[in-house]
Amino acid sequence: MRIRLGLLMVVVACALLVVKGQQQARTAFIALQQAQQQQRQLEEEWGRLQLEQSTWGMHARVGQLAVDQLGMQMPTAAQEHVLFDKSVGTQP
């Protein structure tokens, strides 16, 4: 009888350890899924930031090349001429 009781206690303890292990595995899996989702979001944001950086870089580079290599400069107010198309309608 004592042996049976001892074996029953060992089986119950093992069952409780299995349940605890499964719960820990579920918790770790949920944390893994959340980390993977955050990684995907960060990768998307990184892609957007790289695109934005390249867009800003192109405009600045083109402007700098126009000044350095072509000797261009922004016109002054006296050099600006505004033309209106009379067939379109009224002037702004």
TORNU-250944 format. One record per residue: y, z, x of N, C-alpha, C, O in turn; chain; residue number from 1; residue in one letter. Coordinates in pm, 1 decimal. Atoms other than C-alpha are relative to their C-alpha. Layout:
TORNU-250944
R;n_y;n_z;n_x;ca_y;ca_z;ca_x;c_y;c_z;c_x;o_y;o_z;o_x;c;k;r
R;Y;Z;X;Y;Z;X;Y;Z;X;Y;Z;X;A;NUM;a
...
This chain:
TORNU-250944
R;n_y;n_z;n_x;ca_y;ca_z;ca_x;c_y;c_z;c_x;o_y;o_z;o_x;c;k;r
R;-120.6;0.0;81.5;0.0;0.0;0.0;127.5;0.0;86.2;225.0;-68.7;55.6;A;1;m
R;-117.1;-7.2;-88.6;241.0;84.2;280.6;26.4;-134.1;67.1;141.4;-172.7;87.6;A;2;r
R;-14.3;128.6;-65.9;175.8;-248.0;447.2;62.6;-100.1;-96.0;149.9;-177.8;-57.3;A;3;i
R;-56.5;90.8;100.6;250.9;-436.9;127.2;148.2;28.3;-22.4;229.6;-63.7;-31.7;A;4;r
R;-140.6;-37.5;19.1;572.9;-245.1;77.5;83.8;-44.0;120.0;195.4;-93.6;104.2;A;5;l
R;-70.4;42.5;-121.3;672.5;-313.1;437.5;18.3;-151.6;3.2;126.0;-200.3;37.6;A;6;g
R;-9.5;145.7;4.2;596.1;-684.9;401.0;99.1;-46.4;-106.2;174.3;-141.5;-84.8;A;7;l
R;-96.1;34.5;106.4;790.8;-697.6;73.6;143.7;19.5;48.9;230.8;-62.7;20.6;A;8;l
R;-135.0;-25.0;-52.5;1093.6;-545.7;247.3;39.0;-106.8;102.9;154.1;-150.4;107.0;A;9;m
R;-27.0;103.7;-98.5;1063.9;-797.9;531.2;31.5;-131.6;-70.4;123.7;-202.3;-30.0;A;10;v
R;-23.6;124.1;74.6;1043.7;-1087.4;281.3;136.9;4.0;-66.9;210.0;-95.0;-63.2;A;11;v
R;-130.7;-12.8;65.9;1347.0;-958.2;87.6;112.0;-12.2;104.2;212.8;-78.5;79.8;A;12;v
R;-102.3;8.7;-105.3;1543.4;-916.0;411.0;14.5;-144.3;49.0;126.1;-192.0;69.3;A;13;a
R;-6.1;140.7;-42.4;1453.0;-1269.5;521.1;69.1;-85.9;-105.2;149.4;-173.0;-71.8;A;14;c
R;-63.5;76.2;107.3;1554.4;-1407.0;180.9;151.1;22.7;-0.2;228.1;-71.7;-17.8;A;15;a
R;-144.0;-29.0;-3.4;1891.6;-1231.0;203.5;66.7;-68.0;119.7;179.4;-116.3;108.9;A;16;l
R;-55.2;67.6;-116.6;1943.6;-1370.4;554.4;10.4;-150.8;-22.6;105.1;-214.0;24.3;A;17;l
R;-6.2;142.8;31.1;1863.6;-1721.7;429.2;119.2;-28.7;-89.9;192.3;-125.2;-67.9;A;18;v
R;-113.3;18.7;91.3;2115.9;-1685.7;146.9;131.5;12.9;75.2;223.7;-65.7;53.4;A;19;v
R;-122.0;-18.3;-78.9;2378.3;-1556.3;388.9;24.3;-120.6;90.4;138.2;-165.5;103.4;A;20;k
R;-12.8;117.2;-86.0;2311.8;-1846.5;627.0;44.8;-122.5;-78.0;127.6;-199.8;-29.8;A;21;g
R;-41.6;113.3;83.5;2345.0;-2100.5;346.7;146.6;11.9;-39.4;219.1;-87.6;-39.7;A;22;q
R;-140.9;-20.3;36.6;2675.9;-1948.9;237.9;90.9;-30.0;117.7;195.9;-92.0;101.1;A;23;q
R;-79.7;28.6;-119.8;2807.1;-1964.2;593.8;3.7;-150.0;27.6;106.8;-203.2;68.8;A;24;q
R;3.3;144.8;-20.8;2695.6;-2327.0;619.8;91.0;-70.4;-99.3;161.1;-164.7;-62.4;A;25;a
R;-90.1;59.4;101.1;2876.9;-2412.6;293.5;145.5;20.7;38.7;226.5;-71.6;30.0;A;26;r
R;-137.1;-31.5;-39.5;3192.0;-2240.4;413.8;43.1;-86.8;119.1;154.9;-138.3;121.8;A;27;t
R;-31.9;82.9;-116.6;3178.2;-2425.5;746.8;15.1;-146.4;-39.8;101.1;-216.3;13.8;A;28;a
R;-8.0;139.1;44.2;3119.1;-2758.1;569.8;130.7;-26.1;-73.3;191.9;-131.3;-54.6;A;29;f
R;-127.6;14.1;71.0;3420.7;-2704.8;342.9;114.7;-3.9;100.2;206.8;-84.4;86.2;A;30;i
R;-104.5;0.0;-103.3;3635.0;-2622.7;646.8;-0.2;-132.1;76.3;106.0;-184.2;110.5;A;31;a
R;10.4;128.6;-68.6;3506.2;-2937.6;818.5;62.0;-111.8;-83.4;135.9;-194.8;-30.4;A;32;l
R;-56.7;102.5;87.4;3595.7;-3154.8;518.8;152.2;9.4;-4.7;220.5;-92.9;-1.1;A;33;q
R;-144.9;-17.3;2.3;3946.1;-3007.0;504.0;62.7;-46.2;131.9;169.1;-108.2;131.9;A;34;q
R;-51.9;43.1;-130.3;3996.0;-3066.5;876.5;-4.3;-152.0;12.1;87.4;-212.0;68.3;A;35;a
R;9.0;145.9;-4.9;3878.2;-3426.8;841.8;107.2;-64.3;-86.9;164.9;-166.3;-49.2;A;36;q
R;-105.7;53.1;86.7;4118.1;-3484.9;551.9;135.6;13.2;68.9;217.0;-79.0;64.5;A;37;q
R;-125.9;-18.5;-71.6;4403.6;-3340.1;755.2;11.0;-99.3;115.6;119.4;-150.6;143.1;A;38;q
R;-0.7;97.5;-108.1;4303.5;-3564.1;1046.7;37.8;-138.1;-51.7;116.9;-208.0;11.6;A;39;q
R;-34.0;130.6;56.7;4319.8;-3873.2;824.2;148.0;-7.3;-35.5;213.0;-108.8;-10.7;A;40;r
R;-141.8;-1.6;35.1;4663.1;-3771.7;695.6;87.2;-10.0;124.6;187.0;-82.1;125.2;A;41;q
R;-77.8;4.7;-124.4;4790.7;-3714.7;1049.5;-8.5;-137.3;65.9;89.2;-184.3;124.2;A;42;l
R;13.0;134.8;-55.7;4652.9;-4051.2;1162.0;87.4;-99.2;-77.0;147.9;-187.9;-16.7;A;43;e
R;-87.0;86.7;79.3;4834.3;-4222.8;873.0;146.2;21.7;36.8;222.1;-73.8;53.2;A;44;e
R;-138.6;-30.0;-36.8;5157.6;-4045.0;959.2;31.3;-53.0;139.9;140.9;-103.9;163.5;A;45;e
R;-18.6;50.7;-135.9;5112.5;-4137.2;1327.7;21.1;-151.0;-3.3;107.0;-203.0;68.0;A;46;w
R;-17.7;144.3;11.8;5074.3;-4503.0;1231.1;136.9;-36.6;-54.0;201.5;-129.1;-4.7;A;47;g
R;-134.2;26.0;54.7;5389.8;-4492.0;1020.0;108.2;26.4;104.6;203.9;-50.2;115.9;A;48;r
R;-98.9;-32.5;-102.5;5581.9;-4326.1;1302.6;1.6;-104.8;111.5;108.2;-139.0;162.7;A;49;l
R;3.6;104.8;-101.9;5463.0;-4586.4;1553.5;67.6;-126.6;-49.9;140.4;-191.9;24.8;A;50;q
R;-64.6;117.4;57.4;5571.5;-4865.5;1320.2;151.1;18.0;-4.1;226.3;-73.3;30.0;A;51;l
R;-143.9;-27.0;4.8;5910.2;-4702.6;1269.5;61.8;-7.2;139.6;170.3;-62.4;157.6;A;52;e
R;-51.5;2.7;-137.2;5953.7;-4656.5;1644.1;10.0;-143.4;51.2;108.4;-179.7;115.8;A;53;q
R;-5.8;138.5;-47.2;5869.2;-5019.0;1714.2;110.5;-77.8;-70.4;173.9;-164.1;-9.7;A;54;s
R;-107.4;66.7;74.2;6110.5;-5134.0;1442.6;135.4;35.6;58.8;218.2;-52.0;83.7;A;55;t
R;-127.4;-41.9;-58.4;6395.6;-4927.8;1581.9;14.5;-54.4;141.3;124.0;-93.1;182.0;A;56;w
R;-5.6;48.7;-137.5;6308.2;-5034.1;1934.1;35.1;-147.0;7.4;106.1;-189.0;98.7;A;57;g
R;-28.5;142.8;-3.9;6323.4;-5402.7;1851.3;148.7;-26.6;-20.0;206.6;-106.8;53.2;A;58;m
R;-141.8;23.3;26.5;6676.4;-5387.9;1708.7;85.5;41.3;119.2;176.7;-31.0;159.3;A;59;h
R;-78.2;-47.5;-114.1;6810.6;-5184.5;1997.0;-20.5;-90.5;120.9;74.5;-118.4;194.1;A;60;a
R;29.0;85.3;-114.6;6639.1;-5406.2;2253.9;68.7;-135.5;-15.5;125.2;-187.5;80.7;A;61;r
R;-65.0;128.8;22.9;6768.6;-5726.9;2097.2;150.4;12.6;23.0;211.7;-73.1;86.7;A;62;v
R;-143.5;-20.7;-20.8;7120.7;-5587.3;2089.3;35.5;16.4;146.2;135.8;-37.4;193.0;A;63;g
R;-26.8;-21.8;-142.0;7100.6;-5474.7;2449.5;-16.6;-129.7;78.8;62.8;-157.8;168.5;A;64;q
R;18.8;128.8;-68.1;6963.8;-5811.8;2564.2;116.5;-94.6;-29.3;158.7;-169.7;58.7;A;65;l
R;-114.1;85.5;34.6;7246.2;-5988.8;2378.1;122.0;36.3;83.6;195.6;-51.8;128.1;A;66;a
R;-114.5;-44.6;-80.3;7503.7;-5781.1;2562.9;-23.7;-29.6;147.6;63.3;-85.6;214.3;A;67;v
R;26.4;11.5;-144.3;7336.9;-5785.0;2906.1;-19.1;-144.1;45.5;45.1;-187.5;141.2;A;68;d
R;36.8;132.0;-49.5;7194.5;-6135.1;2934.6;90.6;-111.2;-52.0;115.1;-208.9;18.8;A;69;q
R;-80.2;107.0;58.3;7415.2;-6339.6;2701.9;149.0;29.6;2.7;230.4;-57.4;-28.2;A;70;l
R;-141.0;-36.1;-5.7;7741.3;-6151.2;2747.0;64.6;8.0;-137.4;186.1;-7.7;-149.2;A;71;g
R;-55.8;-6.7;136.1;7784.3;-6112.7;2371.6;64.4;136.0;-22.3;32.4;233.4;45.8;A;72;m
R;-63.5;-125.4;37.6;8002.8;-5846.1;2216.1;39.3;-7.0;-146.4;48.9;-114.9;-204.8;A;73;q
R;-38.3;-5.2;141.4;8102.7;-5732.8;1871.0;141.0;-56.9;-14.8;227.8;-27.6;67.4;A;74;m
R;-134.0;56.5;19.3;8401.7;-5926.6;1734.0;97.7;108.2;-45.6;59.6;205.1;-111.3;A;75;p
R;-104.3;-90.6;46.8;8729.1;-5746.7;1677.6;39.8;-41.6;-140.7;-2.1;-146.9;-188.9;A;76;t
R;-44.9;31.0;136.1;8893.6;-5738.1;1335.6;81.5;-128.6;-1.7;74.7;-204.4;-98.5;A;77;a
R;-81.6;121.2;-6.5;9132.6;-6013.5;1444.3;-87.0;-125.5;15.2;-45.7;-234.8;-23.6;A;78;a
R;88.7;114.3;-20.8;8839.1;-6237.8;1535.4;-87.6;-29.9;-121.5;-150.2;-135.7;-127.8;A;79;q
R;85.1;18.5;117.4;8661.3;-6196.0;1202.1;67.4;-90.2;-101.5;187.2;-77.2;-126.4;A;80;e
R;-48.5;88.7;105.5;8702.0;-6465.3;936.8;-99.1;6.3;-115.5;-218.9;-15.4;-97.4;A;81;h
R;85.7;-8.7;117.6;8568.5;-6420.5;585.2;22.1;-125.0;-84.0;135.9;-160.4;-114.8;A;82;v
R;-6.5;121.7;79.5;8489.9;-6732.9;385.5;-56.0;28.2;-138.6;-156.5;97.9;-153.5;A;83;l
R;45.3;-17.8;137.4;8454.5;-6741.5;9.1;-39.6;-134.7;-57.5;24.4;-236.2;-30.1;A;84;f
R;46.7;121.1;66.1;8264.3;-6997.8;-192.8;61.6;-1.7;-140.3;27.3;81.2;-224.6;A;85;d
R;-72.5;4.0;129.0;8487.0;-7096.0;-486.0;-93.0;-36.7;-114.6;-62.9;-5.5;-229.8;A;86;k
R;89.8;39.2;107.8;8192.1;-7237.2;-680.2;-83.6;118.8;-51.4;-142.6;109.8;-159.0;A;87;s
R;78.9;-115.8;40.3;8023.9;-6894.8;-698.4;72.1;80.5;-106.3;6.8;132.9;-196.5;A;88;v
R;-74.2;-77.9;98.9;8297.9;-6724.4;-897.4;116.5;70.9;64.1;181.4;19.0;155.0;A;89;g
R;-114.1;-74.5;-49.8;8553.6;-6460.3;-832.1;-28.0;60.4;134.8;-143.0;80.8;173.8;A;90;t
R;10.0;-61.5;-130.5;8623.2;-6310.0;-496.2;-18.1;150.2;-18.0;31.4;207.2;-115.3;A;91;q
R;20.1;-146.1;10.2;8515.1;-5949.5;-432.5;126.3;77.8;24.1;125.0;200.8;18.8;A;92;p
